[in-house]
Amino acid sequence: MKKRNYLSILFVAIIILGCSYQPSKDYTKKIDDNTRAEQIKEMKFGMFICWSFSTFSGREWTPTLDKDATYFKATGCDTDQWCEVAKDAGMGYILFLSKHHDGFCLWDTETTDKKVTNSPLKQDVIAKLRKSCDKYGIKLALYFSEGDWNWPGAVDGRGNLGINPEMKKTQLKELCTNYGPIEFYWMDHAAGDGGLSHKETAEWIHQFQPNCFVGYNHGEASGRLSLRERGRPGKIGDASATEYNKDAEANFKEYLTAEFTYPILPKHEGGADWFYSLPKHDNLCKSADDIYKDYVGAVKYGNIFSIDVGPNYEGKIRDIDVKTLQKVGKYIKGEKKLPAAVLNEKD
């Protein structure tokens, strides 16, 4: 009798747990833009990861027409390390470069042979990063160059990027439908929109992910997210908070929140800033104190702050970046205090 009662209770408990189970929210269903903006703001701090041909050229912009996928010579890809460092730093998201102006795709696209699965690495990096983000509870956003030098009308390595609106749409559809929820897109206008206007680009993305915010660093003002390349904390409409896009920041009235970003590498002679910048620069890094001060500013103004790091040839974040971000994380978590005088001093 006791055994029968026990089994009955267990059966009821299983039914209750089954009924109370709530699957993850369907990111293909639209929610209110203001509600979504608050969710974006709550991410606060993230890691911008730039990894492409420029990692191996030592240049910010790398001519591409004489290069195929084998130019990307990474010997490893430690996405777990990236996410673990982000978690320790108190970050809520990773913003990953899906494609730079060179047109090299860091996912297994069907649009071009110039992709990471044809490189010596032979891995779909975005698929691998998605799994690591889910494992560590980190959200995922994507950088995307709107055009590239492989498309018609481009001047390789400089000038205008090419135009190919259908390929742009196909690439964005792949990213929106194969890799789970994308929190926002960081669209690099650079020198062209690829033949698809910013308004059309956002509308296309929203067919697949209606809650994904889309921001543009240059060009036609559009979207809900203000992007401040090489920027700083500041309220919406503060043109002084961005090095570029000042007119859009001051006059466009549809922004609901703002993101700012800059490289963890300080300015230096030779090499890239946004990408890994040659072994001779491995000891250069912005200070944890300065990064934390900008984090505090981001929280104050409801911005999100993406600090850029460049994985090295082995697909790992540099030791100096790891140590710096760990220190920032201790500030954020209250394990270490930044003196008030330092926190409040002006740059």
CORRA-V103231 format. One record per residue. N is the residue number from 0. RES is the residue in three letters. D_FIRST is the distance of its C-alpha to the first C-alpha in whole Angstrom. Layout:
n=<N,N>
res=<RES,RES>
d_first=<D_FIRST,D_FIRST>
This chain:
n=<0,1,2,3,4,5,6,7,8,9,10,11,12,13,14,15,16,17,18,19,20,21,22,23,24,25,26,27,28,29,30,31,32,33,34,35,36,37,38,39,40,41,42,43,44,45,46,47,48,49,50,51,52,53,54,55,56,57,58,59,60,61,62,63,64,65,66,67,68,69,70,71,72,73,74,75,76,77,78,79,80,81,82,83,84,85,86,87,88,89,90,91,92,93,94,95,96,97,98,99,100,101,102,103,104,105,106,107,108,109,110,111,112,113,114,115,116,117,118,119,120,121,122,123,124,125,126,127,128,129,130,131,132,133,134,135,136,137,138,139,140,141,142,143,144,145,146,147,148,149,150,151,152,153,154,155,156,157,158,159,160,161,162,163,164,165,166,167,168,169,170,171,172,173,174,175,176,177,178,179,180,181,182,183,184,185,186,187,188,189,190,191,192,193,194,195,196,197,198,199,200,201,202,203,204,205,206,207,208,209,210,211,212,213,214,215,216,217,218,219,220,221,222,223,224,225,226,227,228,229,230,231,232,233,234,235,236,237,238,239,240,241,242,243,244,245,246,247,248,249,250,251,252,253,254,255,256,257,258,259,260,261,262,263,264,265,266,267,268,269,270,271,272,273,274,275,276,277,278,279,280,281,282,283,284,285,286,287,288,289,290,291,292,293,294,295,296,297,298,299,300,301,302,303,304,305,306,307,308,309,310,311,312,313,314,315,316,317,318,319,320,321,322,323,324,325,326,327,328,329,330,331,332,333,334,335,336,337,338,339,340,341,342,343,344,345,346>
res=<MET,LYS,LYS,ARG,ASN,TYR,LEU,SER,ILE,LEU,PHE,VAL,ALA,ILE,ILE,ILE,LEU,GLY,CYS,SER,TYR,GLN,PRO,SER,LYS,ASP,TYR,THR,LYS,LYS,ILE,ASP,ASP,ASN,THR,ARG,ALA,GLU,GLN,ILE,LYS,GLU,MET,LYS,PHE,GLY,MET,PHE,ILE,CYS,TRP,SER,PHE,SER,THR,PHE,SER,GLY,ARG,GLU,TRP,THR,PRO,THR,LEU,ASP,LYS,ASP,ALA,THR,TYR,PHE,LYS,ALA,THR,GLY,CYS,ASP,THR,ASP,GLN,TRP,CYS,GLU,VAL,ALA,LYS,ASP,ALA,GLY,MET,GLY,TYR,ILE,LEU,PHE,LEU,SER,LYS,HIS,HIS,ASP,GLY,PHE,CYS,LEU,TRP,ASP,THR,GLU,THR,THR,ASP,LYS,LYS,VAL,THR,ASN,SER,PRO,LEU,LYS,GLN,ASP,VAL,ILE,ALA,LYS,LEU,ARG,LYS,SER,CYS,ASP,LYS,TYR,GLY,ILE,LYS,LEU,ALA,LEU,TYR,PHE,SER,GLU,GLY,ASP,TRP,ASN,TRP,PRO,GLY,ALA,VAL,ASP,GLY,ARG,GLY,ASN,LEU,GLY,ILE,ASN,PRO,GLU,MET,LYS,LYS,THR,GLN,LEU,LYS,GLU,LEU,CYS,THR,ASN,TYR,GLY,PRO,ILE,GLU,PHE,TYR,TRP,MET,ASP,HIS,ALA,ALA,GLY,ASP,GLY,GLY,LEU,SER,HIS,LYS,GLU,THR,ALA,GLU,TRP,ILE,HIS,GLN,PHE,GLN,PRO,ASN,CYS,PHE,VAL,GLY,TYR,ASN,HIS,GLY,GLU,ALA,SER,GLY,ARG,LEU,SER,LEU,ARG,GLU,ARG,GLY,ARG,PRO,GLY,LYS,ILE,GLY,ASP,ALA,SER,ALA,THR,GLU,TYR,ASN,LYS,ASP,ALA,GLU,ALA,ASN,PHE,LYS,GLU,TYR,LEU,THR,ALA,GLU,PHE,THR,TYR,PRO,ILE,LEU,PRO,LYS,HIS,GLU,GLY,GLY,ALA,ASP,TRP,PHE,TYR,SER,LEU,PRO,LYS,HIS,ASP,ASN,LEU,CYS,LYS,SER,ALA,ASP,ASP,ILE,TYR,LYS,ASP,TYR,VAL,GLY,ALA,VAL,LYS,TYR,GLY,ASN,ILE,PHE,SER,ILE,ASP,VAL,GLY,PRO,ASN,TYR,GLU,GLY,LYS,ILE,ARG,ASP,ILE,ASP,VAL,LYS,THR,LEU,GLN,LYS,VAL,GLY,LYS,TYR,ILE,LYS,GLY,GLU,LYS,LYS,LEU,PRO,ALA,ALA,VAL,LEU,ASN,GLU,LYS,ASP>
d_first=<0,4,5,5,6,9,10,11,12,14,15,17,18,20,21,23,25,26,27,29,31,34,36,40,42,45,48,50,49,52,51,54,57,57,53,54,57,54,52,55,56,53,54,57,58,57,59,62,62,65,65,67,71,72,70,72,76,76,77,76,77,77,79,77,79,80,76,73,69,70,72,69,68,65,64,60,58,56,54,51,54,55,52,51,55,54,51,53,55,53,54,52,54,56,59,60,63,62,66,69,73,73,70,68,65,62,59,59,61,63,66,68,68,69,65,63,61,65,66,65,62,61,58,57,57,56,52,52,53,50,47,49,49,45,44,46,45,49,50,53,56,59,63,65,69,70,72,74,77,76,76,79,82,81,83,81,80,82,83,81,77,77,76,74,71,69,68,68,65,64,63,61,59,58,57,56,53,52,52,49,50,54,54,58,61,64,67,70,73,75,78,76,73,73,75,72,72,70,69,68,66,64,63,63,60,58,58,55,54,55,54,56,59,62,65,69,71,74,76,75,73,69,65,63,64,67,67,70,71,72,71,70,68,69,68,68,72,73,76,76,73,74,76,76,75,77,78,75,73,76,76,73,71,67,66,63,62,64,64,66,67,69,69,68,71,74,77,79,82,81,78,75,73,70,69,69,73,74,73,76,75,71,72,73,70,70,69,65,67,69,66,63,66,66,62,63,65,63,60,63,64,61,62,60,62,62,64,65,64,66,64,66,67,63,61,61,61,64,64,66,64,61,62,63,60,58,60,60,56,57,59,56,53,55,55,59,62,65,67,68,72,71,68,71,74,76,76>
